[in-house]
Amino acid sequence: MNRSSLIFPPNAMFATARLADFAPDAVSNYTRLRNYDLGSGAHNHVSRLSPYLRMKILDEADVSRAVLAQNDARSADKFLAEVWWRTYWKGWMEQRPAVWAQYRADLTRLHNAVQTQSGLRQKWEAACLGDTGIAPFDHWANELVETGYLHNHARMWFASIWIFTLKLPWQLGADFFLRHLLDGDAAVNTLSWRWVAGIQTQGKTYLADPSNIEKFTDGRFTDVRGLATRADPLDAPPLPERQPVPAIAPYSGAPDARVGLLLHSDDLGAPFLAKMKITPVSTAYLSTEAAQSPWNMAAKVTAFRRDLARDIAPMAHFTDTPEGVIDWARDNALDQIITPYAPVGTTPAALAHLRGSDSAPLTQIRRDIDTAAWPHATAGFFKFRKHIPDLLDRFAR
């Protein structure tokens, strides 16, 4: 059994239990220690719920509700803000999908460059293998590959060193994370790397500082040398014009229709089923991990998501192609397919393929919490943050 499956069991009951264990400490330990990376296996002062939030085994309302049952909102503010950063990033990307499209185009170009430019390939390989000679960076590269996880502060240091010290393209670093993080998410990952690079909040970069690393790794890495001493913002195209959060058509299936439920790695839950009074005749799970990168996804990532899906829907039909979904729909004589909404990333392309086929009609259902929160992600996080109390009152009380 690999370490990632020990630290993050692909089990919904574990996620719920972990939240219950963490909630009482969300104020005291988290507020005091949240910036400390204490090393692999020593991250108990943070929630470690992100892989389950990524798959929507839990959502922001579930986590907020559990924490507010044990703490008042004011004292839990630091933790709650971090929880809703995920919502903010996803809402921001929903309104600017061209940013994801540009990242994907850049990654294709850089994939070709890695194949043809030996200097770039050697630097990139050394960074991915943790063989740069920069002790904390190499440690984090190995921890990520081994466990599928990094503390948030380590992610910031790592990205800063990748961009400003190693002078590697940020898109290759974002891809390295996306291939290995159990919680790797198109919006959260891409926009976080852009933020470190000075692209997301234009002109604002993050510089990894040796004294900061020493302090917040509790002295595990001292006298770190050779790091960049300045972090000049990278050049990038201007931000695209914001567009409204996409509208979705309501479900219009007949009461006696044979309905299939299509789950995917962007949302393993279907909280809308009870409200819609629908009992699906069959369930399928579509994996789109293979499309996330021109390089192979880490086996532990695909295994974690597949096994978590099997825990949720043990009788589901599993496929990694739209054609597999079409065969499933045909074999079960489906009249309709309903699926949780797929935000910007690789899943929407697969769903678009289904709509262009002769498969059963497909309807996406978006969670109420996302429909309410995402339109507020119009600018910076602090503007979005003003809406969190209202969102908590509506969804987490």
N, C-alpha and C positions, 0 to 999 in steps of 0.2 A: 504494500500500500504506500503511495507517495505521500509526501508531507502535506500537500495541499488538501488532500482528502481527509487528513487528520485534523487540520486546522479549520477547514471549511467543509464539513460533511454535506453532501448533496441531498439534504433532507429538510423538508419544510418544518417539521417539528423542532429540529435543532434551531432553525432561525427564530422561531417563536420563543423558544426557551432562552436563547442568547439575548434576545430583546428584554425578556423578563428579568434576567440576571443583571443586565447592564443598566436598566432604567433607574434604579435607586442611586446609582453612582454617576449619573449623567451630569450632575452639577459639581459635586466635590472633586472626584478624581479627574473627570474630563476637563473641567475648567482649569485645574491646577497643572495637569500634565499633558494636555492635548498636543502641545508642540514638540513633545519629546519622542524621539525615535529611540526606543530602548533595545532594539535588536529583534531579530527573527525569533518568534515564539514568545515575545515579551510585550505584546501590544494590547494587553487587557484593559488599559486605561482608555482606549478608544473602542467604539462599538463593534468594529469588524463585521458590520451588517451589509456593507456595500455590495458584495456579490449577490445577496438575496434581494436587495433593492433593485439592482440592475435587472434582475429577472422578474421583478414585481411579485415575488413571494410575499414581500411586505411592501407597502408604499409609504410615502411621507406622512400620511394621516395615521397609519398604524403606529409608526415610530413616535410621532409627536404625541399621540393619545397616551401611549404607555409611559412616556416621560412625564407628561403633565399630570398623570395620576399619582406620581411620586414627588413632583417638584412644582413650584410655582413658575409661571412663564418668565418672570423677570430673572430669576436665578438660573434658569435653564436656557437663557437667551443665546449664549455662545453655541451650545450644542444644536439648538433648534435652527439657528442660522445656517450651520453647516449642512443640516439635513435638507434645507430648502434650496441650497446652492444647486443641488442636482436638478431640481424642478426648474430653477432659473435658467441654467445652461440649456436644458432641453427646449424650454419655451423660446429662448433666444434663437436657437438653431432652426426651430420650426418656422420662424419668421424670416430666416435668411438661409434657405437651403443651398444657395449658390456657394456658400463658404465650404460646405461639405463636398460639393461637386469640384471646386477648385482644388481642395486637398487631394481628392482622388486623382485628378489629372496630374497634379504635381508628383504624386506617388508613382504613377505610371512612368513619368519621365525619369524620376530618380531611380526606379528599378532598373531601367535601361542603363542609366549612368553607372550604377554599381557593377553591372555586368561588363562594362567596357572601360571603366577608368580604374586602373589597379590601385592608385593612391587612395581614392575614395573608398574602394572596396576594403582595403587593409585597415583603414581607420574605422570604418563601420563595423567590420568583423571584430576588431579589438574591443570596441565599445560594447557590442552585443555579448561578447564572451567574457567580459569583465577582465580584460587584459591590457588596461591602459597604464597601469602603474600608479593610478590615483586611488589610494586605498579605500576611502568610503564609497567612491563611485563603483569600483570593482565589486565591493561587497554588495551594494544594492543591486547591481546587475545580476549577480549570482542568486541573491535572495529572491528576486522577482522570478527568475527562471525556475527556481526550485519550489517556490511556494505559491506563485500566482498572485502575490500581494506585496505592496509596499505601503508604509506609513505615508500619510499625505505630505508631511514635511520632507521626507526623503524623496518623494516624487518631484517636489519643487527643486531641491538641490540637484537631483539627477538631471532634470531637464535643463537647468541653468548651466551645469558643467558640460553637458552634451552640446549645447548651442554656443556658449561663449568661450569655453576653454578648449574643447575639442574641435570647435568650428564645423560641426556636422549639421546638415540640414535638419531643421526641426521636424519636418514631415517624416523623416526616417526614424526619429526618436518616438514620435507619436505612434508610428506603425509598430515599433518594437514593443511599446506598452500595450497597444491594442491586441497584439498577438499573444501576449503572455499574461495580462491581467485578467483574473476571474471576473472582475467588475468592469472590464473594458467596455466603454460606451462611446458611440460615435460622437455625440455632442459633448459630453463631459470631458473626454480625453482630448479631442481636437481643440476645443476652446481653451482648456487649461494650458496646453502647450503653446497656443497662440498668445496667451496672457504672459507667460514667462518670457516669450520672445519679444514682447512689446508691440504685438500686432493687435491683440484683442482690445485692451485699453491702450489706445495708441500713444506711444511714447513712454509707457510705464513698463519697465522690465523687472526681472527678479535676478539678483546677483547672489550666487552662493558664496558665503563668506566663511573662511576657516574658523574664526572664533565662534561664529554662530553654530557651525557644525559641531565643534568641540562641546559647546554648552549643551545643545539640545540632543546630542547623542550620549549625554552623561559621561563625557570624557572618553568614550570609546575610540574616537579618532582625534588625535592631537597633532599639532604641528603639520597640518596638511599644507603642502606646498604646490606651487605651479598653477593655481587657479587664476582665472581671469580676474583682473582688478577693476574692470569696468564692463558694463553691459549696455552697449549701444543698441537701440531698437533696430530690428531688421526691417528692410524694405518689404513692402507688400502692396498688393492692389488695394484701392480704397474699398471700404465696406460696401456691400451691395445694398440697394434700397430695401427697406423693410417691407414685407408683405403680410397680409393678415394670416393668422393661424388657419390652416386649411379647414374648410367646412367639410363635413361628412354627411352623406345622405342617410336618412333614417331607415331603419329596417322595415321592409314592406312585405315580408313573407306571409303566405296564407297560413291560417291557424293549423291546418292539417299538413303543412309542408314537412318533408323529411329534411331536417336541418343537421348539418355537420359542424362541429366546432374545430377550428383550426388554431392551434396555439403556436407560438414562436418564441424565440429567445429574447424578444423585447418585452414580452408579457406572458407569463405562464398562468395568470389568473384570468377568470372570466366572471367578475363580480356582477356583471349585468344580467347573467342568465336568470337568476331568481326574479329580478324585477320584470324581465320580459316574459317570464313563465314559459321558458323554453327548456326542454330536455333533449339534448342532442342525441341522435341515433348512433353517432360515431364521433370519435375525436382523433385528430391527427396532430403531429408536431412537425413543424418545418424548421430545419436548421439552415441558417444562411451564413455560418461562420466562414466557410470556404471563400466567400466573396469579399471578405473584409480586408484582405491583403494579397498582394502578388506573391508573397512568401507564404509558407505553410503556417497555419495557426498552431499554437502549442497544443499538444495532445491533451494536457491536463485541462485546458479551457474547454475544448469540445466535449471531453468526458464529463466534466462538472455539469455543464448545461444539459447534456443528454440525460445524465443520471438524475438530475433534479427534475427534469421533465417526466422521467419515468416514475419518480416518487409521487408526483402530482397526478399523473394520468397513466397508470401502469398498463392499461389496455389500449393505449393510443397507437395509431399507425405512425411510424417514424420514417421521415424522408428528408433528403437534403436537396431536392430539386422540385421546381414547380410541376414538372411532369409527374412526379410521384404523388403530388396532391391531386392532380387531375385523375390519375388512376384510382386513387382512394375514393374520390367523389363518384366516379363511375361505378366502382365495385359496390358502393353502398347506395346507389340510386338516389343520390342527394338532389333535392330541389333547390336548396340554398346552402351557402357556407357563411358562417359568421366568424369573425376573428377579432381579437383585441387590436386596437389601433397600433400601427407600426410607425414610430417617429422617424425622422431623418436618419438614414443609415443604409444598410444593405437589404433589409427586409422589404421595404417598399417596392424595389425593382422586381422582386419575386412575385409580390402580390399583383403588380401591374401586368406581369406575364400571364397570371391566371385570368385577369379580367379580359385580356386579349385572346383568350382561348375559348374553346367550346365547353368549358367546364361549367358547373352550376354557378349561378350569380353569387358574387362575393360582397358582403357588407362588413365594413369595419365599425366597431363600437369603441368610442373613446371614453375613458374614465372621466367622471364628473370633475374630479380634482384637477386633472390636467386641462380640461376645457375651461375651468375657472381660473387657473393660475397662469397658464402659458401666455395669454394676451398681455399680462403685466410685464413680461420680460422684454420691454421695448428698448431699454437703454442699459445703464449700469446696474449692478446688483443692489446698490443702496436705494435706488428708486424702487426696485422690485420689493425690497425688504419692508417698505412701508405697508405693503399689502399682506404681509404674513399674519399679523394679528387677526385680520378679517378671515383669512383662509383657515386659521386655527379654529376660530369660533364656528366656522361653517362645517369643517370636516373632522376636527379632532377633539371636540368637546363632548 
